[in-house]
Structures are given as structure tokens and as C-alpha cells.
Amino acid sequence: MNSLESGLAAGRRNPAARPLTIDIALQSTLWNARRGVKAILRRALQQASAAAAINDGEISVVLCDDHAMRVLNRNWRGKDAPTNVLAFPADSGKPAAGRPRLLGDIVIAYETLERETRAQGKPFAGHLAHLAVHGFLHLVGHDHGTPAQAEQMERLETSILARLAIPNPYAERVRPAII
């Protein structure tokens, strides 16, 4: 586990915030190659929940492979290709007494995530946290369908990621010139 992964896994908790209920399902054994994945996801989603002032919510995170993601993306969005993250908001009716509000499901594809980290020169843990935060924001009603919505959502994402010591994923990366 590198220092970013350690920081995400062991990050400070806000004692005033009630914990978000997070169920994580490994649907692909590819995820076993990475240590600390569940802790990274929990930390990122707790920060997103605190930033969005969402308490007593329950979400499910499914960690799959590109094949499963391609099927979901084709069936739900009409796009016959894998993507990095999909979010499926729950029908947020009033929860039963004493039960958390069901927020929905976040699905993340391992191979696409890994390809993007290599292509963009980002740490795996940081990009995983970003995708979890992005998916969470979709679950609670944020979108990026218009430029104004995208700007607002990106601003919120970068604010949450800053709390996790993750650099702005939307900033242009300046590569040093080779001399």
C-alpha cells in the first residue's frame, strides 16, 4: 500500500457525522490484486456523504470487470462499451422507521480504471476515490449534462477530493519537456 492509499484508508473521521452504510461487493477477482480497496472506497464515500450533508444513507458499491460493465452500459445507457463508473440512484421514497435511506448503487470497472490511471499518470487509489465520489454525487442528484452542471459537480468533486489529499483530477497535467 503506498502513502496515498494509506492516507485514504486511515484518514481522519468526523465524529459528528453519522456513518454512511456502505456495502461493497467484489464481482471480479481482478480487484484482489489491489490492497486497501474497500478502505479507500469507504473513506471517499464518507467524505462525499459529509460534504453533501447526507446522513443515514445506504449505498452499494459493485466492483466488476469490463465485461460486466459493458453489459450494464449497453442495457442501461445504450452504449456498447465499458465505462469507468456507473451510478444507479434508488427510488428514494421514505425509508422504513429506523432504516437508512437507500441511495443506490455505484459500479466501477477494474480494467477501465487501471487503463485510465496508466494513461493519465494518476495513482490507482486516487482515481478509484474520484470515481466513487463522482458516482456518489450522481446518486444524490448531481449531474454534468450541461456546462453549468458540470462545473458545479466538478467543483464539489475537487473539494471532496482535496479533503482526501487527492489533487484536482480535472487540472491539466504539465509534463516536463525532454531535453
Backbone bond lengths (Angstrom), bond angles and torsions (degrees), N, CA, C in turn:
res aa  C-N    CA-C-N  psi(-1)  N-CA   C-N-CA  omega(-1)  CA-C   N-CA-C  phi
1 M - - - 1.451 - - 1.528 107.17 -
2 N 1.361 117.40 126.74 1.461 119.36 179.25 1.528 110.29 -83.10
3 S 1.340 116.36 178.86 1.470 119.89 -174.50 1.529 112.39 -65.04
4 L 1.333 118.57 -35.67 1.465 120.45 177.70 1.516 109.81 -64.99
5 E 1.343 116.67 -45.31 1.466 119.91 178.57 1.516 111.13 -62.24
6 S 1.332 117.22 -41.14 1.465 120.81 179.17 1.522 110.75 -63.01
7 G 1.333 115.99 -43.61 1.463 119.71 179.60 1.512 112.44 -63.89
8 L 1.331 116.34 -39.93 1.459 119.66 178.27 1.517 111.06 -67.68
9 A 1.327 116.36 -40.48 1.459 119.91 -177.45 1.518 112.15 -71.37
10 A 1.327 117.47 -32.22 1.462 120.39 -174.07 1.520 112.52 -110.93
11 G 1.331 117.48 15.75 1.465 121.30 -175.53 1.516 114.44 -55.81
12 R 1.343 114.99 159.39 1.470 120.65 179.70 1.513 110.70 -66.05
13 R 1.289 115.32 142.99 1.457 121.50 178.38 1.528 109.40 -104.51
14 N 1.305 115.87 148.08 1.453 121.63 176.49 1.530 107.31 -89.19
15 P 1.337 118.17 109.65 1.457 119.68 -175.17 1.526 113.36 -65.87
16 A 1.331 118.48 -20.54 1.461 121.07 -178.73 1.524 111.98 -79.17
17 A 1.333 116.95 -24.53 1.459 120.41 -176.21 1.523 110.63 -83.28
18 R 1.322 115.07 136.74 1.461 119.36 174.44 1.520 107.91 -78.36
19 P 1.316 116.85 144.38 1.462 118.28 -175.11 1.525 112.76 -71.26
20 L 1.287 114.63 144.46 1.443 123.20 172.42 1.527 106.64 -79.36
21 T 1.319 118.09 136.75 1.457 120.51 175.65 1.519 107.85 -83.05
22 I 1.325 115.78 121.28 1.461 121.52 -175.34 1.523 108.63 -125.64
23 D 1.322 116.35 118.04 1.462 121.85 174.53 1.519 107.37 -103.68
24 I 1.328 116.55 128.14 1.463 121.12 -178.74 1.522 108.84 -119.16
25 A 1.328 115.83 125.24 1.466 121.82 179.85 1.523 109.78 -116.83
26 L 1.316 116.28 123.79 1.458 121.62 174.18 1.520 107.85 -86.54
27 Q 1.316 115.92 110.57 1.451 120.49 -179.42 1.519 111.27 -98.16
28 S 1.330 116.28 -10.98 1.456 121.19 179.83 1.523 109.11 -134.03
29 T 1.328 115.75 136.91 1.466 120.26 178.89 1.527 111.97 -71.55
30 L 1.320 118.36 -11.93 1.470 120.72 177.01 1.531 110.89 -56.60
31 W 1.316 116.44 -33.34 1.460 121.09 -178.22 1.525 112.31 -66.18
32 N 1.323 117.92 -20.75 1.465 121.13 179.45 1.521 112.53 -64.90
33 A 1.329 117.73 -16.94 1.460 121.85 179.42 1.536 111.89 -72.30
34 R 1.299 117.36 -14.19 1.474 122.08 -177.43 1.517 110.27 -112.38
35 R 1.315 115.55 130.58 1.462 120.46 177.99 1.524 110.20 -90.33
36 G 1.311 115.45 147.28 1.456 121.16 173.43 1.509 115.87 77.44
37 V 1.317 118.36 11.30 1.464 122.03 -176.29 1.527 111.42 -58.64
38 K 1.312 116.68 -47.66 1.468 119.53 -177.39 1.524 111.32 -64.16
39 A 1.317 117.48 -40.17 1.464 120.46 178.84 1.528 110.96 -65.53
40 I 1.320 116.87 -39.78 1.469 121.34 178.07 1.531 109.73 -62.03
41 L 1.316 116.17 -45.97 1.464 120.27 179.78 1.524 111.61 -62.87
42 R 1.318 116.34 -45.36 1.470 119.65 -179.36 1.525 111.17 -60.63
43 R 1.305 116.90 -44.98 1.465 121.37 -179.09 1.533 110.72 -63.32
44 A 1.313 116.91 -46.81 1.465 120.84 -178.84 1.527 110.79 -63.24
45 L 1.322 116.51 -42.98 1.464 120.19 -178.15 1.522 111.75 -71.37
46 Q 1.314 118.08 -33.22 1.469 120.57 175.41 1.524 110.73 -65.51
47 Q 1.329 116.64 -40.47 1.467 119.78 177.07 1.525 110.79 -65.55
48 A 1.313 117.02 -41.45 1.465 120.27 178.88 1.524 110.29 -64.17
49 S 1.309 116.40 -41.05 1.468 121.15 178.82 1.524 111.05 -62.63
50 A 1.319 116.50 -44.09 1.466 120.77 179.30 1.530 110.49 -63.91
51 A 1.336 117.24 -42.93 1.467 121.00 -179.34 1.520 111.74 -64.99
52 A 1.326 116.24 -34.76 1.465 120.66 -179.31 1.527 112.25 -89.02
53 A 1.342 116.58 2.47 1.465 122.57 -178.70 1.526 111.40 54.42
54 I 1.319 115.85 41.99 1.460 122.28 177.63 1.524 108.24 -102.98
55 N 1.299 116.71 116.96 1.458 121.47 177.66 1.519 108.77 -119.25
56 D 1.298 115.21 155.82 1.467 121.95 177.71 1.517 113.18 60.43
57 G 1.302 117.81 29.54 1.454 121.12 176.99 1.516 110.87 -95.78
58 E 1.318 115.31 157.84 1.461 121.34 176.50 1.512 108.97 -130.01
59 I 1.334 115.65 131.48 1.456 120.39 177.17 1.518 109.32 -132.73
60 S 1.312 113.82 160.99 1.450 121.62 175.59 1.517 107.36 -120.65
61 V 1.333 115.60 136.17 1.454 121.00 175.43 1.529 106.83 -116.86
62 V 1.310 115.96 126.38 1.463 121.77 178.29 1.516 107.75 -111.49
63 L 1.329 115.91 123.94 1.460 122.41 179.41 1.527 107.16 -103.86
64 C 1.321 115.46 108.27 1.456 120.93 -172.45 1.525 111.08 -120.83
65 D 1.333 115.47 -172.36 1.459 121.46 175.38 1.536 108.65 -107.78
66 D 1.319 115.75 176.83 1.463 120.08 -177.68 1.521 113.14 -62.99
67 H 1.325 117.50 -34.83 1.469 119.49 -179.76 1.532 110.54 -61.24
68 A 1.330 116.32 -50.22 1.476 119.85 179.69 1.525 110.77 -62.31
69 M 1.328 116.85 -39.61 1.465 120.34 -179.76 1.525 110.62 -66.40
70 R 1.316 116.69 -39.07 1.467 119.82 178.67 1.529 110.50 -60.55
71 V 1.326 117.04 -42.96 1.460 121.31 179.00 1.533 110.23 -61.68
72 L 1.334 116.62 -46.65 1.470 120.07 178.93 1.524 111.25 -61.99
73 N 1.322 116.37 -45.64 1.464 120.63 -177.91 1.534 110.77 -64.13
74 R 1.315 116.91 -38.11 1.474 120.78 178.22 1.532 110.24 -68.01
75 N 1.335 116.05 -46.31 1.466 119.77 -175.72 1.522 113.37 -70.90
76 W 1.315 118.31 -35.69 1.458 121.19 -173.65 1.520 114.41 -100.47
77 R 1.347 116.98 -27.03 1.457 118.97 -176.77 1.520 113.22 -121.29
78 G 1.346 117.06 -3.85 1.457 120.28 -179.79 1.511 114.02 71.79
79 K 1.339 117.46 19.62 1.467 121.78 -179.64 1.524 108.03 -113.86
80 D 1.319 116.81 114.25 1.462 122.16 -174.49 1.526 111.20 -86.89
81 A 1.315 115.52 63.12 1.465 122.36 178.39 1.525 107.56 -160.08
82 P 1.322 116.31 152.99 1.466 117.60 175.46 1.527 109.98 -71.62
83 T 1.298 116.15 158.74 1.455 122.94 174.03 1.514 106.93 -135.22
84 N 1.312 117.58 173.00 1.465 119.16 -176.11 1.524 113.15 -78.52
85 V 1.327 117.76 -42.80 1.464 120.88 -177.11 1.524 110.26 -145.52
86 L 1.313 115.40 141.66 1.455 122.39 170.80 1.518 108.12 -127.84
87 A 1.311 115.85 146.17 1.466 121.20 177.54 1.520 108.51 -125.01
88 F 1.324 114.79 134.83 1.459 121.41 -179.48 1.523 108.45 -122.84
89 P 1.342 117.28 93.66 1.466 119.52 179.56 1.525 111.40 -62.00
90 A 1.324 115.46 142.86 1.463 120.83 176.72 1.515 109.08 -81.58
91 D 1.304 115.16 158.34 1.454 120.05 171.98 1.520 104.94 -70.55
92 S 1.313 116.92 102.89 1.468 120.80 -169.71 1.515 112.77 -84.08
93 G 1.320 114.73 64.61 1.456 118.92 172.19 1.520 108.99 -71.82
94 K 1.296 116.06 177.11 1.462 120.41 -179.53 1.527 109.31 -69.20
95 P 1.352 117.25 128.59 1.470 119.23 -179.34 1.533 111.61 -70.75
96 A 1.320 114.85 157.04 1.464 120.30 175.47 1.527 108.44 -64.71
97 A 1.316 116.83 153.34 1.464 121.85 -178.99 1.522 109.92 -53.60
98 G 1.331 115.53 130.00 1.446 121.54 177.70 1.521 115.13 79.55
99 R 1.321 116.98 2.33 1.473 121.30 -179.42 1.520 109.35 -109.93
100 P 1.338 117.55 145.15 1.460 119.64 176.81 1.529 111.77 -71.15
101 R 1.303 115.66 156.53 1.466 121.80 176.50 1.527 108.87 -71.98
102 L 1.323 117.94 130.28 1.459 121.64 177.79 1.527 108.87 -77.86
103 L 1.331 115.60 118.80 1.458 120.11 -178.62 1.522 112.51 -91.89
104 G 1.344 117.63 -35.71 1.458 120.34 178.31 1.511 112.50 137.70
105 D 1.331 114.17 -162.34 1.465 122.32 -174.74 1.521 110.74 -120.89
106 I 1.330 114.82 143.13 1.464 122.72 172.18 1.517 105.99 -118.98
107 V 1.332 116.85 131.04 1.459 121.87 179.70 1.525 107.54 -120.76
108 I 1.348 116.35 130.52 1.467 121.49 -178.28 1.529 108.69 -127.13
109 A 1.341 116.41 133.03 1.465 122.80 -178.23 1.524 110.73 -97.58
110 Y 1.326 115.37 126.98 1.467 121.51 -175.52 1.528 113.36 -62.87
111 E 1.332 117.84 -54.12 1.466 119.25 -173.60 1.522 112.32 -63.43
112 T 1.323 117.39 -40.20 1.466 119.73 178.92 1.521 109.99 -65.06
113 L 1.321 116.96 -43.40 1.462 120.98 177.39 1.524 110.69 -59.09
114 E 1.312 117.07 -46.81 1.464 120.95 -179.10 1.528 111.34 -63.99
115 R 1.339 117.45 -43.31 1.473 121.02 177.84 1.528 111.19 -59.61
116 E 1.326 115.87 -44.11 1.474 119.65 -178.94 1.525 111.36 -65.16
117 T 1.329 117.51 -38.41 1.464 118.66 -179.81 1.523 110.67 -64.01
118 R 1.320 116.37 -40.72 1.467 119.32 178.51 1.529 111.22 -67.60
119 A 1.324 116.62 -47.02 1.464 120.78 -176.72 1.530 111.98 -65.30
120 Q 1.337 116.92 -34.02 1.462 120.88 -176.01 1.523 112.73 -98.92
121 G 1.324 117.68 -2.78 1.457 120.93 179.40 1.519 112.99 65.68
122 K 1.337 116.53 36.17 1.463 121.31 -178.56 1.521 109.90 -107.26
123 P 1.323 117.00 150.47 1.466 118.79 173.28 1.532 110.14 -67.63
124 F 1.330 115.87 141.21 1.460 121.88 -179.84 1.530 110.50 -55.51
125 A 1.331 117.05 -47.32 1.472 120.92 -176.73 1.519 111.70 -61.25
126 G 1.309 117.24 -42.12 1.460 120.67 179.99 1.512 112.59 -66.39
127 H 1.333 116.45 -40.85 1.463 119.30 179.74 1.525 110.35 -70.13
128 L 1.328 117.41 -37.74 1.462 121.08 175.60 1.522 110.38 -59.73
129 A 1.330 116.84 -46.64 1.465 120.94 178.82 1.528 110.42 -60.64
130 H 1.340 116.67 -41.91 1.463 120.48 179.59 1.527 110.77 -61.40
131 L 1.320 117.50 -45.57 1.466 119.74 -179.31 1.527 111.43 -64.30
132 A 1.335 116.86 -36.74 1.469 120.09 177.30 1.524 110.50 -64.66
133 V 1.325 116.92 -44.52 1.469 121.26 178.81 1.529 109.74 -63.40
134 H 1.310 116.64 -44.45 1.468 121.43 179.38 1.531 110.16 -58.86
135 G 1.326 116.25 -48.13 1.457 120.32 178.74 1.516 112.16 -61.85
136 F 1.327 116.75 -41.91 1.469 120.87 178.99 1.526 110.86 -59.69
137 L 1.317 116.26 -44.93 1.469 119.19 -178.89 1.527 111.15 -62.16
138 H 1.332 117.30 -35.49 1.467 119.31 173.96 1.530 110.81 -63.28
139 L 1.335 116.89 -39.90 1.467 119.95 -179.60 1.520 112.48 -61.14
140 V 1.341 116.47 -31.99 1.469 119.66 -176.55 1.527 112.37 -99.60
141 G 1.347 116.71 16.93 1.454 119.88 169.46 1.508 117.95 105.32
142 H 1.304 119.32 -0.67 1.471 120.41 178.17 1.521 109.78 -83.00
143 D 1.331 115.65 152.60 1.451 120.76 179.50 1.524 108.56 -148.40
144 H 1.326 116.03 170.97 1.457 120.96 178.64 1.523 110.25 -134.31
145 G 1.332 115.24 37.40 1.462 121.47 -178.49 1.512 114.06 -73.72
146 T 1.325 117.63 -25.80 1.464 121.45 177.71 1.534 107.70 -121.42
147 P 1.324 117.67 161.19 1.465 119.40 178.12 1.540 112.83 -57.01
148 A 1.316 117.51 -39.31 1.469 120.32 -179.86 1.530 110.80 -66.92
149 Q 1.332 116.53 -42.22 1.463 119.67 177.43 1.521 110.82 -64.70
150 A 1.326 116.74 -42.32 1.465 121.09 -179.84 1.527 110.62 -61.78
151 E 1.323 116.65 -43.38 1.463 120.65 179.37 1.533 110.89 -62.40
152 Q 1.314 116.80 -44.33 1.464 120.89 179.61 1.533 111.02 -64.15
153 M 1.327 116.42 -44.59 1.461 120.15 -178.57 1.533 110.76 -66.94
154 E 1.315 117.90 -42.09 1.464 121.49 178.73 1.532 110.90 -63.82
155 R 1.310 116.57 -39.09 1.469 120.46 178.11 1.535 110.32 -62.28
156 L 1.322 116.72 -43.25 1.460 120.91 178.44 1.533 110.69 -66.67
157 E 1.329 117.13 -43.31 1.469 120.98 177.97 1.523 111.02 -58.69
158 T 1.321 116.79 -49.02 1.473 119.37 -176.86 1.525 111.12 -66.15
159 S 1.319 117.48 -31.98 1.464 120.70 176.35 1.526 110.81 -65.72
160 I 1.318 116.93 -44.99 1.467 121.25 178.81 1.523 109.73 -65.24
161 L 1.323 116.97 -44.64 1.466 120.45 -179.05 1.524 111.72 -64.54
162 A 1.330 117.31 -33.49 1.469 120.38 177.56 1.527 110.42 -61.81
163 R 1.335 116.99 -36.24 1.469 120.73 176.85 1.519 111.73 -63.83
164 L 1.325 116.19 -21.77 1.464 122.30 179.37 1.526 111.56 -99.25
165 A 1.331 116.55 7.42 1.470 123.22 -178.64 1.534 111.93 62.82
166 I 1.333 116.14 35.40 1.459 122.06 177.51 1.527 107.36 -108.26
167 P 1.336 116.79 126.45 1.468 120.03 -179.27 1.526 112.24 -62.11
168 N 1.314 115.27 158.66 1.454 122.74 178.56 1.528 109.69 -56.72
169 P 1.326 118.23 114.46 1.465 120.10 -178.39 1.524 113.27 -72.05
170 Y 1.327 117.33 -12.71 1.455 121.03 -178.39 1.532 112.38 -96.55
171 A 1.320 117.19 -6.74 1.470 120.63 179.89 1.527 109.02 -72.41
172 E 1.298 114.89 143.84 1.460 119.96 176.57 1.521 108.55 -67.19
173 R 1.314 115.20 132.09 1.466 119.87 177.00 1.520 107.39 -88.47
174 V 1.322 116.18 127.18 1.460 121.17 178.46 1.515 107.56 -96.08
175 R 1.310 115.78 117.78 1.461 120.39 179.48 1.523 108.29 -93.76
176 P 1.336 116.53 135.19 1.473 118.73 179.17 1.522 111.16 -64.02
177 A 1.312 115.84 144.39 1.456 121.15 177.80 1.523 109.37 -72.06
178 I 1.311 115.90 142.56 1.468 120.56 177.51 1.522 107.13 -91.11
179 I 1.309 113.88 125.30 1.482 118.79 -177.42 1.507 109.49 -107.43
